[in-house]
Amino acid sequence: MSPSSHSLNSLTDRTGLLFGADYNPEQWPADTWPEDIRLMQEAGINLVTVGVFSWALLEPREGARNFGWLDRLLDLLHEGGIRVCLATPTASPPAWLGREYPETLPMDAAGSTLWYGSRNQFNPSSAKYRQAAAAITESLARRYAGHPALAMWHVGNELGQVSYDDETARAFRAWLTRRYTTLDGLNRAWGTSFWSQNYGSWEEILPPRKAPYLINPSQALDFQRFTSDQLLSLFCAERDIIRRYDTASPVTTNLMGFFRGADYFAFANETDVVANDWYTDPADPESHRFGSLTHDLCRGLSGGTPWLLIESATSGVNWREHNVPKQPGELRVDALSAVARGADGVCFFQFRQSRFGAERFHSAVVPLAGEHTRVFGEAAALGKDLQALRQLAGTPCTAKIAVLFDWDSWWAAESPDTPTNRLQVLEQLQAYYAPLHRNGLAVEVVHPSADLGRFELVLAPSLFLLSQEHADGLGAYVQGGGHLVVGPFSAVADSNGHLASGRFPAILADLLGVDGEEWIPLGSPVGIRFGEAPAGQARTWAEDLALNSSTADVVAHFAEGRLEGRPVVVHHQTGAGHSWYVGADLPPEALEQVVADALESAGIRYPLAAPLPDHVEAASRGGHLFLLNHSGEPQDVRLEWASVDLLTGAAHGDQLTLPPFGALVLKESASNELSNLKNPRNRGTA
């Protein structure tokens, strides 16, 4: 997070939990605005994002300014008690900018210009684009800093643009010069002796444009780092302009969770508030679990402090191939899942459904059918729920378990030259997260450089790229008494993407008590055993491993084929801690057993008497347990204590039935901590 004192607390201290939407009043006649504000009040909305796509209206021609409509709008919102998250409109430049200055338009890897007529048609490295974006940002900041409606600032929208043009090539060379200083340093880092790629001058270096065959993986990795840095510099440039006029209001931008195009740990260090977009897929019964993982990432990005769900959908979206709407009640449980995992606010895209444009079929708080609709009624009911939960604003979600994630490693791991494209990083993350989620265990997703000492168990499902510094940190954590589980194909490459010599996982081999000689993408499934007990099959990936320490032991082995009898899961005790290495894509039941062993060794108690039913989520925040049913069927849950629902005031015993898409927020007390000691699932823990 930014070192400034700005945070969501400055807003939620007054309002409790935030509730809002993107508001695009420029799409509607001005005489509808008072009615919009009435509906906002009825729904309990206290924050709207304004101006995200209004550049062409604010600056209809170069240098002109049209602020009258925005003046009136902000005054009306203030009079109605609605606070404003004011956006810089720089995500969607006006047509005149692209026509007059075609160098502001992005170019794809094949050399084709991406034209105006959509959105995001800007080149992040274009000096002219940056000049125009800075000018409109400064005009907004100068005019509206201190406006009584203003709550916070929203820079751009979903920063993720990439360009391969000549101006980008020059900026890329400058970035590389700062990183490597000399051409010799760059040539070594990129391994350019391979395929006769050595560079004799900086001018020869280009972005990884379309080529006859595979691109140099080190060059591609650096270009992704460069692109992320360029996007971040756009945010910082606009933030710094705003700061000259407004030193009080938080400044943020909307992230997109596990978005591949930018390193959000770097972004989180510069934003005042971590704000994220999350759109559940109602057609995917596992979507809610990936949503929980994404929310836990947001909490990790924010250093464990509250964050903001700044975009979500009330029902269906418009951009999937088949846009299934949410079922009755699904809006509510999706929103409460974010709150349960640290969000201090829930916002939707958008307030009123568009009649025209590319998102005319996207759901909204107010559908085209108006206020007397299921969706508006559910949104208004959620507003009441959030007011009932206002005491949770600012409260933490404490996690004893960390999942490690690194954008650099993700980029490097999925290079097209690796042994398989089936060992996907996000799939690995979800596989290791699932047994924790099914048991209601709190998790925080953090970077390998994070302070791991506050966690009792650390899972590293995929760390293909691992620096010596981060490896040393993992070693110190385990030596000091920590518990570490490392997934397959980890510690393979250094920060340049170069493979380590010798047996893998080279810089973790001593820590993990195991090393290997060959990675084996599988042509057919291979059976696994825990001792003599069958434990399913590895289907995609295996590694030829051997123990290298007298204090290492085989937890599971391959049961057939060329690897029969060879280790697949190895436990190692080193110093005061323990580690596990998993050398295959384990089936869910086997992976759950490995995680259970690590939980027991770490002394982490199960908070619930039994694993949760499929599609039920449990999460604790601020002394309250959220139980959320993400399915259309009733689900039974057994607790070890009776409690009262904060949403309704109703008392509940220890045997609960959650209705379809139902939610309970139950008060926790010291008695349930005592009951955990009696929980038979916790007999092996302290």
C-alpha positions as CSV (number, residue, x, y, z in Angstrom):
1,M,0.0,0.0,0.0
2,S,1.0,3.6,-0.5
3,P,2.9,5.1,2.5
4,S,0.4,7.9,2.7
5,S,-2.2,8.1,5.5
6,H,-5.1,7.8,3.0
7,S,-7.3,4.7,3.4
8,L,-10.8,3.5,3.3
9,N,-11.1,4.4,7.0
10,S,-11.5,8.0,6.0
11,L,-14.7,7.1,4.2
12,T,-16.1,4.2,6.2
13,D,-15.7,6.0,9.6
14,R,-18.6,8.2,8.4
15,T,-20.7,5.8,6.3
16,G,-20.0,2.3,7.5
17,L,-19.5,-0.2,4.6
18,L,-19.6,1.5,1.2
19,F,-22.2,0.6,-1.4
20,G,-22.3,1.9,-4.8
21,A,-22.0,1.7,-8.6
22,D,-20.4,3.2,-11.7
23,Y,-22.7,6.1,-12.7
24,N,-22.8,7.2,-16.3
25,P,-25.4,10.0,-16.4
26,E,-24.0,11.3,-19.7
27,Q,-25.9,8.5,-21.3
28,W,-29.3,9.9,-20.1
29,P,-31.1,13.2,-20.2
30,A,-30.3,15.5,-17.3
31,D,-33.9,15.5,-16.2
32,T,-33.5,11.9,-15.2
33,W,-30.7,12.7,-12.7
34,P,-32.9,13.6,-9.7
35,E,-34.8,10.4,-10.2
36,D,-31.5,8.5,-10.3
37,I,-30.5,10.0,-7.0
38,R,-33.9,9.1,-5.5
39,L,-33.3,5.5,-6.5
40,M,-29.8,5.6,-5.1
41,Q,-31.2,6.7,-1.8
42,E,-33.8,4.0,-1.8
43,A,-31.2,1.4,-2.5
44,G,-28.9,2.6,0.2
45,I,-26.1,3.6,-2.2
46,N,-23.6,6.0,-0.6
47,L,-20.8,6.1,-3.3
48,V,-20.9,6.4,-7.1
49,T,-18.0,6.4,-9.5
50,V,-18.4,9.2,-12.1
51,G,-16.6,10.2,-15.3
52,V,-14.8,7.0,-16.3
53,F,-15.7,7.3,-19.9
54,S,-16.5,11.0,-20.3
55,W,-13.3,12.4,-21.9
56,A,-15.0,13.2,-25.2
57,L,-17.7,15.1,-23.3
58,L,-15.3,16.9,-21.0
59,E,-12.9,17.8,-23.8
60,P,-14.9,17.8,-27.1
61,R,-12.0,19.3,-29.0
62,E,-8.4,19.7,-28.1
63,G,-8.0,22.2,-25.2
64,A,-11.7,22.9,-24.8
65,R,-13.4,22.2,-21.5
66,N,-17.0,21.3,-20.8
67,F,-17.5,21.0,-17.1
68,G,-21.0,22.5,-16.7
69,W,-22.8,19.1,-16.7
70,L,-20.3,17.7,-14.2
71,D,-20.6,20.7,-11.9
72,R,-24.4,20.3,-11.8
73,L,-24.2,16.5,-11.3
74,L,-21.7,16.7,-8.3
75,D,-23.8,19.3,-6.7
76,L,-27.0,17.2,-7.0
77,L,-25.2,14.1,-5.7
78,H,-23.9,16.1,-2.7
79,E,-27.4,17.4,-2.0
80,G,-28.7,13.9,-2.1
81,G,-26.1,12.6,0.4
82,I,-24.2,10.5,-2.3
83,R,-20.4,10.7,-2.2
84,V,-18.4,10.6,-5.4
85,C,-15.4,8.5,-6.6
86,L,-14.3,10.9,-9.4
87,A,-12.5,9.2,-12.3
88,T,-10.0,10.5,-14.7
89,P,-11.4,9.6,-18.1
90,T,-8.1,8.6,-19.6
91,A,-9.0,5.0,-20.4
92,S,-11.1,6.0,-23.4
93,P,-9.6,8.8,-25.4
94,P,-11.8,10.9,-27.7
95,A,-11.7,10.2,-31.5
96,W,-10.0,13.5,-32.2
97,L,-6.9,12.5,-30.3
98,G,-6.4,9.3,-32.4
99,R,-7.2,11.2,-35.6
100,E,-4.9,14.2,-35.0
101,Y,-2.2,12.2,-33.2
102,P,-2.2,8.6,-34.6
103,E,1.0,7.9,-32.6
104,T,-1.3,7.7,-29.5
105,L,-2.9,4.6,-30.9
106,P,-1.6,1.2,-29.9
107,M,-0.1,-1.3,-32.4
108,D,-0.4,-5.1,-32.0
109,A,2.5,-7.6,-32.3
110,A,1.8,-8.0,-36.0
111,G,2.1,-4.3,-36.7
112,S,-1.6,-3.5,-37.1
113,T,-2.9,-0.3,-35.5
114,L,-5.8,-0.6,-33.1
115,W,-8.2,2.2,-33.9
116,Y,-10.7,4.3,-32.0
117,G,-14.4,3.2,-32.1
118,S,-14.1,1.0,-29.0
119,R,-12.2,1.9,-25.8
120,N,-8.6,1.5,-24.4
121,Q,-7.2,2.7,-27.8
122,F,-4.1,4.3,-26.4
123,N,-0.4,3.5,-26.4
124,P,1.0,3.6,-22.8
125,S,4.4,4.9,-24.1
126,S,3.0,7.7,-26.3
127,A,4.3,11.0,-25.1
128,K,1.4,12.8,-26.8
129,Y,-1.1,10.5,-25.1
130,R,0.5,11.1,-21.7
131,Q,0.5,14.9,-22.3
132,A,-3.2,14.9,-23.2
133,A,-4.0,12.6,-20.2
134,A,-2.1,14.8,-17.8
135,A,-3.9,17.9,-19.1
136,I,-7.4,16.6,-18.6
137,T,-6.4,15.1,-15.2
138,E,-5.0,18.5,-14.1
139,S,-8.2,20.3,-15.1
140,L,-10.3,17.9,-13.1
141,A,-8.1,18.0,-10.1
142,R,-7.9,21.8,-10.1
143,R,-11.6,22.2,-10.5
144,Y,-13.0,19.5,-8.1
145,A,-10.5,19.1,-5.3
146,G,-12.3,20.1,-2.2
147,H,-15.8,19.6,-3.6
148,P,-18.0,18.4,-0.8
149,A,-19.2,15.4,-2.8
150,L,-15.7,14.2,-3.5
151,A,-14.7,11.0,-1.5
152,M,-11.9,9.6,-3.6
153,W,-10.2,9.5,-7.0
154,H,-10.3,6.8,-9.6
155,V,-7.4,6.9,-12.1
156,G,-8.2,5.5,-15.6
157,N,-9.9,2.1,-15.9
158,E,-8.6,-1.4,-15.9
159,L,-5.1,-0.4,-16.9
160,G,-3.8,-3.3,-19.2
161,Q,-3.0,-1.9,-22.6
162,V,0.1,-3.1,-24.5
163,S,1.7,-1.8,-27.7
164,Y,4.6,-2.9,-30.0
165,D,5.1,0.3,-31.9
166,D,8.3,2.3,-32.5
167,E,7.8,4.7,-29.7
168,T,7.2,1.8,-27.4
169,A,10.4,0.2,-28.7
170,R,12.4,3.4,-27.7
171,A,10.9,3.4,-24.3
172,F,11.6,-0.4,-23.9
173,R,15.3,0.3,-24.8
174,A,15.5,3.1,-22.2
175,W,14.0,0.7,-19.6
176,L,16.5,-2.0,-20.5
177,T,19.4,0.5,-20.3
178,R,18.4,1.3,-16.7
179,R,18.0,-2.4,-15.9
180,Y,21.3,-3.7,-17.5
181,T,23.4,-0.6,-18.1
182,T,25.5,-2.2,-20.9
183,L,24.7,-4.3,-23.9
184,D,27.0,-7.0,-22.6
185,G,24.8,-7.2,-19.5
186,L,21.7,-7.4,-21.6
187,N,23.1,-10.1,-23.9
188,R,24.1,-12.2,-20.9
189,A,20.7,-11.8,-19.3
190,W,18.9,-12.7,-22.5
191,G,21.2,-15.5,-23.5
192,T,21.5,-14.1,-27.0
193,S,24.3,-16.5,-27.9
194,F,21.4,-18.9,-28.6
195,W,20.1,-18.6,-32.2
196,S,22.5,-15.9,-33.1
197,Q,20.5,-13.2,-31.3
198,N,23.4,-11.1,-30.0
199,Y,22.8,-7.4,-30.1
200,G,25.5,-5.0,-31.2
201,S,23.6,-1.7,-30.6
202,W,20.6,-0.7,-28.5
203,E,18.8,0.4,-31.7
204,E,18.6,-3.2,-32.8
205,I,16.4,-4.2,-29.9
206,L,12.6,-4.3,-30.5
207,P,9.6,-5.4,-28.5
208,P,8.7,-9.1,-29.1
209,R,6.8,-8.5,-32.3
210,K,5.4,-11.3,-34.4
211,A,8.2,-13.6,-35.6
212,P,8.6,-16.8,-37.6
213,Y,9.0,-19.0,-34.5
214,L,9.4,-18.8,-30.7
215,I,10.5,-15.5,-29.1
216,N,13.4,-15.4,-26.8
217,P,11.8,-16.2,-23.4
218,S,14.0,-13.7,-21.5
219,Q,13.1,-10.9,-23.9
220,A,9.4,-11.7,-23.6
221,L,9.7,-11.8,-19.8
222,D,11.4,-8.4,-19.7
223,F,8.8,-6.9,-22.1
224,Q,6.0,-8.0,-19.7
225,R,7.8,-6.4,-16.8
226,F,8.4,-3.2,-18.9
227,T,4.7,-3.1,-19.9
228,S,3.6,-3.5,-16.3
229,D,5.9,-0.7,-15.3
230,Q,4.6,1.6,-18.1
231,L,1.0,1.0,-16.9
232,L,2.0,1.8,-13.3
233,S,3.8,4.9,-14.4
234,L,0.6,6.1,-16.1
235,F,-1.2,5.7,-12.8
236,C,1.5,7.4,-10.8
237,A,1.7,10.3,-13.2
238,E,-2.1,11.0,-12.8
239,R,-2.0,10.4,-9.1
240,D,0.8,12.8,-8.6
241,I,-1.1,15.5,-10.5
242,I,-4.1,14.9,-8.3
243,R,-2.0,15.1,-5.2
244,R,-0.8,18.7,-6.1
245,Y,-4.4,19.8,-5.7
246,D,-5.9,17.3,-3.2
247,T,-3.8,15.9,-0.4
248,A,-6.7,14.5,1.6
249,S,-8.7,12.1,-0.7
250,P,-7.6,8.5,-1.4
251,V,-6.4,7.8,-5.0
252,T,-6.9,4.4,-6.5
253,T,-7.4,2.5,-9.8
254,N,-9.5,-0.6,-10.5
255,L,-7.4,-3.8,-10.6
256,M,-8.7,-7.0,-12.2
257,G,-7.6,-9.8,-9.8
258,F,-5.4,-12.4,-11.4
259,F,-4.9,-10.3,-14.5
260,R,-1.8,-11.4,-16.4
261,G,-0.9,-8.0,-17.9
262,A,0.4,-6.2,-14.8
263,D,2.1,-6.9,-11.5
264,Y,-0.4,-5.8,-8.9
265,F,2.0,-6.2,-6.0
266,A,3.8,-3.2,-7.6
267,F,0.5,-1.4,-8.1
268,A,-0.5,-2.0,-4.5
269,N,2.6,-0.2,-3.3
270,E,1.5,2.9,-5.0
271,T,-2.3,3.0,-4.5
272,D,-4.0,4.4,-1.4
273,V,-6.8,1.8,-1.6
274,V,-6.7,-1.7,-3.3
275,A,-9.8,-1.6,-5.5
276,N,-10.7,-4.6,-7.6
277,D,-13.2,-5.8,-10.2
278,W,-14.7,-9.3,-9.8
279,Y,-17.4,-10.8,-12.0
280,T,-18.7,-14.1,-10.8
281,D,-19.6,-16.5,-13.7
282,P,-23.1,-17.8,-12.8
283,A,-22.6,-20.7,-15.3
284,D,-19.6,-22.0,-13.5
285,P,-20.3,-23.8,-10.2
286,E,-16.7,-23.3,-9.1
287,S,-16.6,-19.6,-9.9
288,H,-17.3,-18.6,-6.3
289,R,-14.2,-20.4,-5.1
290,F,-12.0,-18.5,-7.6
291,G,-13.8,-15.4,-6.4
292,S,-12.8,-16.2,-2.8
293,L,-9.2,-16.7,-3.9
294,T,-9.3,-13.4,-5.7
295,H,-10.6,-11.7,-2.6
296,D,-7.8,-13.2,-0.6
297,L,-5.4,-11.9,-3.1
298,C,-6.8,-8.4,-2.7
299,R,-6.4,-8.7,1.1
300,G,-2.8,-9.8,0.5
301,L,-2.2,-6.8,-1.8
302,S,-3.5,-4.5,0.8
303,G,-1.3,-5.9,3.5
304,G,-4.2,-7.5,5.4
305,T,-6.2,-4.2,5.6
306,P,-9.6,-3.7,4.0
307,W,-10.0,-3.2,0.3
308,L,-12.8,-2.2,-2.1
309,L,-14.8,-4.3,-4.5
310,I,-15.2,-1.5,-7.0
311,E,-16.9,-3.4,-9.8
312,S,-19.2,-6.4,-9.9
313,A,-22.4,-7.4,-11.7
314,T,-25.9,-7.4,-10.3
315,S,-26.8,-10.2,-12.8
316,G,-25.5,-11.2,-16.2
317,V,-22.7,-9.5,-18.1
318,N,-22.4,-9.0,-21.9
319,W,-18.8,-10.1,-22.7
320,R,-18.9,-13.9,-22.2
321,E,-20.0,-16.1,-25.1
322,H,-23.1,-17.2,-23.2
323,N,-24.1,-14.7,-20.4
324,V,-26.1,-16.6,-17.8
325,P,-27.8,-14.3,-15.3
326,K,-27.6,-14.6,-11.6
327,Q,-30.2,-16.7,-9.8
328,P,-32.4,-15.0,-7.1
329,G,-30.2,-14.4,-4.1
330,E,-26.9,-14.9,-5.9
331,L,-26.3,-11.1,-6.0
332,R,-26.3,-11.1,-2.2
333,V,-24.1,-14.0,-1.5
334,D,-21.5,-12.9,-4.1
335,A,-21.3,-9.5,-2.4
336,L,-21.2,-10.8,1.1
337,S,-18.3,-13.1,0.1
338,A,-16.2,-10.1,-0.7
339,V,-17.2,-8.4,2.6
340,A,-16.4,-11.6,4.5
341,R,-12.9,-11.6,3.0
342,G,-12.0,-8.0,3.9
343,A,-13.9,-5.7,1.5
344,D,-15.1,-2.5,3.1
345,G,-17.5,-1.8,0.2
346,V,-19.3,-3.4,-2.7
347,C,-20.0,-1.5,-6.0
348,F,-21.6,-2.6,-9.2
349,F,-21.1,-1.8,-12.9
350,Q,-23.3,0.1,-13.5
351,F,-26.1,2.0,-11.8
352,R,-28.5,2.3,-14.7
353,Q,-28.5,-0.1,-17.7
354,S,-27.4,1.4,-21.0
355,R,-29.8,1.6,-23.9
356,F,-27.0,1.8,-26.5
357,G,-23.4,0.9,-26.9
358,A,-21.3,-2.2,-26.5
359,E,-22.5,-2.9,-22.9
360,R,-26.2,-2.3,-23.5
361,F,-26.9,-5.9,-22.4
362,H,-24.8,-5.7,-19.2
363,S,-26.9,-5.8,-16.0
364,A,-27.2,-2.9,-13.7
365,V,-28.7,-1.8,-10.4
366,V,-31.6,-0.3,-12.3
367,P,-32.5,-2.4,-15.3
368,L,-34.3,-1.0,-18.3
369,A,-37.5,-2.5,-16.8
370,G,-37.1,0.0,-13.9
371,E,-37.2,-0.1,-10.2
372,H,-40.0,-2.6,-9.8
373,T,-37.8,-5.5,-10.7
374,R,-36.2,-8.4,-8.9
375,V,-32.6,-7.1,-9.5
376,F,-33.3,-3.6,-8.1
377,G,-35.1,-5.1,-5.2
378,E,-32.2,-7.4,-4.4
379,A,-29.7,-4.6,-4.7
380,A,-31.8,-2.5,-2.3
381,A,-32.0,-5.4,0.1
382,L,-28.2,-5.7,-0.1
383,G,-27.9,-2.1,0.8
384,K,-29.8,-2.8,4.0
385,D,-27.6,-5.8,4.7
386,L,-24.5,-3.7,4.4
387,Q,-25.9,-1.2,6.9
388,A,-26.6,-4.0,9.3
389,L,-22.9,-5.0,8.9
390,R,-21.5,-1.5,9.3
391,Q,-19.7,-2.4,12.5
392,L,-17.4,-4.7,10.5
393,A,-16.0,-1.7,8.5
394,G,-12.3,-1.5,9.2
395,T,-12.0,-4.9,10.9
396,P,-9.4,-7.3,9.8
397,C,-9.5,-10.9,8.6
398,T,-6.7,-12.8,10.4
399,A,-5.1,-15.6,8.4
400,K,-2.5,-18.1,9.7
401,I,-2.0,-19.5,6.2
402,A,-0.4,-17.8,3.2
403,V,-0.4,-18.8,-0.5
404,L,2.5,-17.5,-2.4
405,F,2.0,-15.9,-5.8
406,D,4.4,-13.9,-8.1
407,W,3.5,-12.3,-11.4
408,D,7.1,-12.6,-12.6
409,S,7.0,-16.4,-12.0
410,W,3.6,-16.6,-13.7
411,W,4.8,-14.9,-16.8
412,A,7.9,-17.1,-17.0
413,A,6.1,-20.4,-16.2
414,E,3.7,-20.1,-19.1
415,S,6.3,-19.3,-21.8
416,P,5.4,-21.3,-24.9
417,D,8.7,-23.2,-24.9
418,T,8.1,-25.0,-21.6
419,P,7.6,-28.9,-21.5
420,T,3.8,-28.5,-21.3
421,N,1.1,-25.9,-21.5
422,R,-1.2,-28.0,-19.2
423,L,0.4,-27.2,-15.9
424,Q,-1.3,-23.8,-15.6
425,V,-0.3,-21.5,-12.7
426,L,-3.8,-20.4,-11.8
427,E,-5.1,-24.0,-11.9
428,Q,-2.3,-25.0,-9.5
429,L,-3.2,-22.1,-7.2
430,Q,-6.8,-23.2,-7.2
431,A,-6.0,-26.8,-6.6
432,Y,-4.0,-26.0,-3.4
433,Y,-6.5,-23.4,-2.3
434,A,-9.5,-25.7,-2.6
435,P,-8.9,-27.9,0.5
436,L,-8.4,-24.8,2.6
437,H,-11.6,-23.2,1.3
438,R,-13.6,-26.3,1.8
439,N,-12.7,-26.3,5.5
440,G,-13.3,-22.6,6.1
441,L,-9.6,-21.8,6.7
442,A,-8.5,-18.2,6.3
443,V,-5.9,-17.6,3.7
444,E,-3.9,-14.6,2.5
445,V,-2.3,-14.5,-1.0
446,V,1.1,-12.8,-0.7
447,H,4.4,-12.2,-2.6
448,P,7.4,-14.4,-1.8
449,S,9.1,-11.3,-0.4
450,A,6.4,-10.9,2.2
451,D,7.1,-11.2,5.9
452,L,6.2,-14.9,6.3
453,G,6.8,-14.9,10.1
454,R,3.2,-14.1,10.8
455,F,2.0,-17.3,9.1
456,E,2.1,-20.8,10.5
457,L,1.8,-22.5,7.1
458,V,2.9,-21.3,3.7
459,L,1.8,-22.9,0.4
460,A,3.8,-22.3,-2.8
461,P,1.7,-24.1,-5.5
462,S,3.8,-22.7,-8.4
463,L,7.1,-20.8,-8.1
464,F,8.7,-21.6,-11.5
465,L,10.9,-18.5,-11.2
466,L,12.6,-18.0,-7.8
467,S,15.4,-15.7,-6.9
468,Q,18.1,-16.6,-4.4
469,E,16.8,-13.9,-2.1
470,H,13.3,-15.3,-2.0
471,A,14.7,-18.9,-1.7
472,D,16.8,-17.7,1.3
473,G,13.6,-16.2,2.8
474,L,11.8,-19.5,2.5
475,G,14.8,-21.3,4.1
476,A,14.9,-18.9,7.0
477,Y,11.1,-19.3,7.5
478,V,11.3,-23.1,7.7
479,Q,14.5,-23.1,9.8
480,G,12.7,-20.8,12.3
481,G,9.8,-23.2,12.7
482,G,7.6,-22.5,9.7
483,H,5.7,-25.1,7.6
484,L,6.1,-25.0,3.8
485,V,4.4,-26.9,1.0
486,V,5.9,-26.5,-2.5
487,G,4.2,-27.5,-5.7
488,P,5.7,-29.1,-8.8
489,F,7.9,-27.3,-11.4
490,S,9.1,-24.8,-8.8
491,A,12.5,-23.2,-8.4
492,V,13.2,-24.0,-12.0
493,A,14.6,-20.7,-13.3
494,D,16.3,-17.5,-12.1
495,S,15.1,-13.9,-12.5
496,N,16.2,-13.9,-16.2
497,G,14.4,-17.1,-16.9
498,H,17.6,-19.1,-17.2
499,L,17.3,-22.7,-16.0
500,A,19.4,-23.8,-13.0
501,S,22.2,-26.3,-13.7
502,G,22.3,-29.6,-11.8
503,R,19.4,-31.4,-10.2
504,F,16.2,-29.5,-9.6
505,P,14.8,-27.7,-7.6
506,A,18.3,-26.5,-7.3
507,I,18.2,-23.6,-4.9
508,L,15.5,-25.3,-2.8
509,A,16.8,-28.9,-2.9
510,D,18.6,-28.8,0.4
511,L,15.6,-27.2,2.1
512,L,13.1,-29.7,0.7
513,G,15.3,-32.8,1.1
514,V,14.7,-33.9,-2.4
515,D,16.1,-33.4,-5.9
516,G,15.3,-34.6,-9.4
517,E,16.8,-35.2,-12.8
518,E,13.9,-35.1,-15.3
519,W,10.5,-33.4,-15.7
520,I,8.0,-35.7,-17.2
521,P,4.8,-34.5,-18.9
522,L,2.6,-37.6,-18.8
523,G,1.2,-39.3,-21.9
524,S,-1.2,-41.3,-19.7
525,P,-2.2,-41.2,-16.0
526,V,0.1,-42.8,-13.4
527,G,-1.1,-44.2,-10.1
528,I,0.0,-42.9,-6.7
529,R,0.1,-44.5,-3.3
530,F,0.3,-43.1,0.2
531,G,2.1,-46.1,1.8
532,E,0.0,-49.0,0.6
533,A,-3.2,-47.1,0.1
534,P,-4.1,-46.1,-3.5
535,A,-4.4,-42.3,-3.9
536,G,-5.6,-41.7,-7.4
537,Q,-3.5,-40.7,-10.4
538,A,-1.3,-38.0,-11.7
539,R,-2.6,-37.0,-15.1
540,T,-0.5,-34.3,-16.5
541,W,2.9,-34.0,-14.7
542,A,5.5,-36.1,-12.9
543,E,9.1,-35.6,-11.8
544,D,11.8,-38.2,-11.4
545,L,12.9,-37.5,-7.8
546,A,15.2,-38.9,-5.1
547,L,15.8,-38.1,-1.4
548,N,18.9,-36.2,-0.6
549,S,18.7,-36.0,3.2
550,S,18.6,-38.5,6.0
551,T,15.8,-36.4,7.6
552,A,13.6,-36.6,4.5
553,D,10.9,-39.3,4.1
554,V,8.6,-40.4,1.3
555,V,5.0,-39.6,2.0
556,A,3.7,-40.9,-1.3
557,H,5.2,-42.7,-4.3
558,F,4.4,-43.6,-7.9
559,A,2.7,-47.0,-8.1
560,E,3.3,-48.0,-11.7
561,G,5.3,-47.3,-14.9
562,R,8.9,-46.2,-15.2
563,L,8.6,-44.2,-12.0
564,E,7.2,-47.0,-9.9
565,G,8.5,-46.7,-6.3
566,R,9.9,-43.3,-6.9
567,P,8.9,-40.4,-4.5
568,V,6.0,-38.1,-5.5
569,V,5.5,-36.4,-2.1
570,V,8.5,-35.8,0.2
571,H,8.4,-34.5,3.7
572,H,11.6,-33.0,5.2
573,Q,12.3,-31.8,8.7
574,T,15.0,-29.1,8.8
575,G,15.8,-26.8,11.7
576,A,12.7,-26.2,13.7
577,G,10.4,-26.5,10.7
578,H,8.9,-28.8,8.1
579,S,8.6,-28.8,4.4
580,W,6.7,-30.9,1.8
581,Y,7.6,-31.1,-1.9
582,V,4.9,-32.3,-4.4
583,G,6.4,-33.6,-7.6
584,A,3.2,-34.2,-9.6
585,D,-0.3,-32.8,-10.3
586,L,-2.0,-34.7,-7.5
587,P,-5.7,-35.6,-7.7
588,P,-7.8,-33.6,-5.2
589,E,-8.1,-36.2,-2.5
590,A,-4.3,-36.8,-2.4
591,L,-3.5,-33.1,-2.4
592,E,-6.0,-32.7,0.4
593,Q,-4.2,-35.3,2.4
594,V,-0.8,-33.5,2.0
595,V,-2.4,-30.2,3.1
596,A,-4.1,-31.9,6.0
597,D,-0.7,-33.3,7.2
598,A,0.8,-29.9,6.9
599,L,-2.1,-28.3,8.9
600,E,-1.7,-30.9,11.6
601,S,2.1,-30.4,11.8
602,A,1.6,-26.6,12.0
603,G,-1.0,-26.9,14.8
604,I,-3.7,-25.2,12.8
605,R,-7.2,-26.1,14.0
606,Y,-10.2,-26.7,11.7
607,P,-12.8,-24.1,12.6
608,L,-15.7,-26.4,11.6
609,A,-16.8,-29.8,12.8
610,A,-16.8,-31.2,9.2
611,P,-15.7,-30.1,5.7
612,L,-18.3,-27.8,4.2
613,P,-20.7,-29.0,1.6
614,D,-19.9,-28.2,-2.0
615,H,-20.7,-24.6,-2.9
616,V,-20.8,-23.5,0.8
617,E,-18.3,-20.9,1.9
618,A,-17.3,-20.0,5.5
619,A,-15.1,-17.0,6.4
620,S,-14.5,-15.1,9.6
621,R,-14.2,-11.3,10.0
622,G,-14.5,-9.0,13.0
623,G,-15.7,-11.7,15.3
624,H,-18.4,-13.0,12.9
625,L,-18.6,-16.1,10.8
626,F,-20.1,-15.7,7.3
627,L,-21.8,-18.9,6.0
628,L,-22.8,-18.5,2.3
629,N,-24.6,-20.9,0.1
630,H,-23.5,-20.4,-3.5
631,S,-25.9,-23.1,-4.8
632,G,-29.6,-23.3,-5.7
633,E,-30.1,-26.2,-3.2
634,P,-30.5,-26.1,0.6
635,Q,-27.2,-27.0,2.4
636,D,-26.7,-28.4,5.9
637,V,-23.9,-27.1,8.0
638,R,-22.9,-28.3,11.5
639,L,-21.2,-25.9,14.0
640,E,-20.0,-26.4,17.5
641,W,-22.0,-23.5,19.0
642,A,-25.3,-21.7,18.8
643,S,-25.4,-18.0,17.7
644,V,-27.4,-15.1,16.4
645,D,-27.5,-13.8,12.8
646,L,-26.3,-10.3,12.6
647,L,-28.4,-9.7,9.5
648,T,-31.8,-10.7,10.9
649,G,-31.3,-11.0,14.7
650,A,-32.6,-14.6,14.5
651,A,-31.1,-17.2,16.8
652,H,-29.6,-20.3,15.4
653,G,-28.5,-23.6,16.9
654,D,-25.5,-25.7,16.0
655,Q,-27.4,-27.5,13.2
656,L,-28.0,-25.1,10.3
657,T,-29.8,-25.3,7.0
658,L,-28.8,-22.6,4.5
659,P,-31.6,-22.0,2.0
660,P,-30.7,-21.7,-1.7
661,F,-28.3,-18.8,-2.1
662,G,-28.7,-18.1,1.6
663,A,-26.4,-16.2,3.9
664,L,-25.9,-16.1,7.7
665,V,-23.5,-13.8,9.6
666,L,-23.1,-15.4,13.0
667,K,-21.6,-13.8,16.1
668,E,-18.5,-15.8,17.3
669,S,-17.6,-15.9,20.9
670,A,-15.0,-17.4,23.3
671,S,-17.2,-20.5,23.5
672,N,-16.5,-21.5,20.0
673,E,-12.8,-21.3,20.6
674,L,-13.3,-23.8,23.4
675,S,-15.5,-26.0,21.2
676,N,-12.7,-26.1,18.7
677,L,-10.6,-27.9,21.3
678,K,-13.3,-30.6,21.5
679,N,-13.5,-30.9,17.7
680,P,-12.4,-34.4,16.8
681,R,-10.8,-33.1,13.7
682,N,-8.3,-31.1,15.8
683,R,-7.0,-33.9,18.0
684,G,-3.5,-33.6,16.5
685,T,-3.2,-29.9,17.1
686,A,-2.2,-27.9,20.1
